[in-house]
Amino acid sequence: MSEDGEAGLGMYPFPGLRGAYDRLWAAVQRRLPWLPADLTWHDDVHESWTSPDLVVGYTCGWPLVTRLADRVQVVGTFEFDIPEAVGPTYRSVVVARAEVADADDGPVSDLGHYAGLTAAVNGPDSLSGWVSLVAAVHGPGATWSGPVHRTGAHVASVRALHDGTADIASIDAVTWAHIGRFLPELTEGLVVVGAGPRVPCLPVIAGAAMPHERLAEVRVALSDAVTELVDVRRELLVRAFVPMTFADYQPLSALAPAG
């Protein structure tokens, strides 16, 4: 008998990935039949983070440390098979339109060249899209010196660059990799000019009421399921699932932009 409530892993909501996430969850739920039988796919994943029905979810590191700390527990994170990832950490990619990019820019370049340009930002509560952008260009504790175009999603930020609405954006590196697979036309005329600070990958969370022994069971089940499902790992660009705690994310608070 599965538990009432919701489970969701929708932080990378590309239609081409849903099947792999569903297969992953089926393998987890087979190990732990008390979990919800199926994943719930929300139009707005933000609503699920504070839902009283949350059993297992997927969130961003910034909301975790700023407003969810007392409302959820950290299960862990996925270790991704992308160049920007090292173990359970990664860097966002800073992307600019080619015509505004400095020809000498590279992954370790001084990004001060981009201060004052129009930034495409998915939202002010995004670690990869906002906090990492400010930290990469201006430094931790600063603020953006130019116009900001809010887009609501990383894919929309890339589209804003492609369409010329904005000049620069910080994009979650996993999202950037999937855009290259599923929407490669959006990357035309764009270049990666730098990287955000190294941070833990997106946290998988559990409801605050989940007993510690069951939280431990979910960690093991996710780890074992990822190890078992080679095809799912390939589709999701995942190497492993790594147990984590809130303490692993707490240092993110030092990156807080001004204002």
C-alpha positions, -999 to +999 in steps of 0.1 A: +000+000+000+015+033-010+014+064+012-009+093+005+008+124-007+029+135-036+064+128-050+079+149-077+112+152-095+103+180-119+132+204-117+143+194-152+109+193-169+119+185-204+092+162-219+119+139-232+131+131-197+098+123-181+099+086-190+133+082-174+122+099-142+091+077-141+113+046-145+136+058-118+107+064-094+092+030-102+124+014-091+125+034-059+088+027-051+093-010-058+119-010-030+097+012-007+060+004-014+049+030+013+060+058-011+035+074-035+030+050-065+037+076-092+054+110-097+033+141-098+042+166-125+033+201-115+029+231-139+045+251-111+069+230-091+073+258-066+039+250-051+049+215-043+078+225-020+055+238+007+026+215+001+013+196+032+011+166+008+049+166+000+065+132+006+095+135-017+104+165-039+131+183-058+140+220-052+166+246-057+194+253-032+185+289-027+149+284-016+162+256+006+184+278+026+163+309+026+127+297+033+124+259+033+149+250+061+122+244+087+097+229+063+116+201+046+145+176+051+173+170+026+175+136+012+205+141-011+214+151-047+222+135-080+258+135-092+257+145-128+277+133-158+285+168-172+318+187-175+307+213-149+300+187-122+325+173-096+309+148-073+277+162-059+286+198-069+285+218-101+289+253-115+263+271-136+273+282-171+273+319-178+261+324-214+261+355-236+252+365-271+282+361-293+281+398-304+285+411-269+310+384-258+347+394-253+367+373-277+392+365-250+366+353-225+367+318-213+355+296-184+380+314-160+379+349-174+371+381-157+334+386-163+334+423-153+331+430-191+294+420-188+285+443-159+257+467-169+243+445-197+208+432-197+205+399-178+179+373-184+170+358-150+146+329-144+137+343-110+152+361-079+150+328-059+172+309-083+207+298-071+219+290-106+201+317-125+204+348-102+226+342-072+254+326-093+251+353-120+256+381-095+285+362-078+302+354-111+301+389-125+301+412-094+311+390-065+291+376-035+271+402-017+268+425-047+238+433-069+233+434-107+243+467-122+223+466-153+187+459-164+171+425-155+146+407-177+127+381-157+118+350-177+104+325-153+125+295-165+160+287-177+149+277-211+130+310-214+163+328-204+182+311-232+154+320-256+156+356-245+194+356-253+187+339-286+160+365-295+182+394-285+159+404-256+188+400-232+226+398-233+238+375-206+224+348-183+235+322-158+220+288-167+219+256-146+245+235-162+223+204-164+196+224-181+221+238-205+232+202-214+196+192-220+189+223-241+218+212-263+201+178-267+165+188-271+165+224-282+198+229-299+185+257-322+183+280-291+220+278-286+228+293-320+246+326-316+253+320-279+287+313-262+296+301-227+318+329-213+323+317-177+310+298-147+292+305-114+306+294-080+308+257-073+277+247-053+259+215-044+236+202-071+198+206-067+185+190-035+160+162-034+139+168-003+114+151+019+085+164+040+094+176+075+072+149+090+091+120+075+107+099+103+145+097+102+144+059+096+123+064+065+144+092+053+174+068+055+154+043+035+147+068+007+184+077+005+193+040+000+165+033-024+174+063-046+211+053-046+204+017-054+179+025-081+203+049-099+230+023-097+207-003-112+192+017-141+220+022-166+196+035-193+181+060-169+215+073-159+223+078-195+191+097-202+192+119-172+230+125-174+234+111-139+263+091-124+249+084-089+227+096-061+246+110-031+230+114+004+233+149+017+220+170+047+210+206+052+244+213+065+259+207+030+238+235+016+240+260+045+272+277+032+252+289+002+239+317+024+273+335+020+265+341-016+235+362-009+232+392-033+226+427-019+191+440-018 
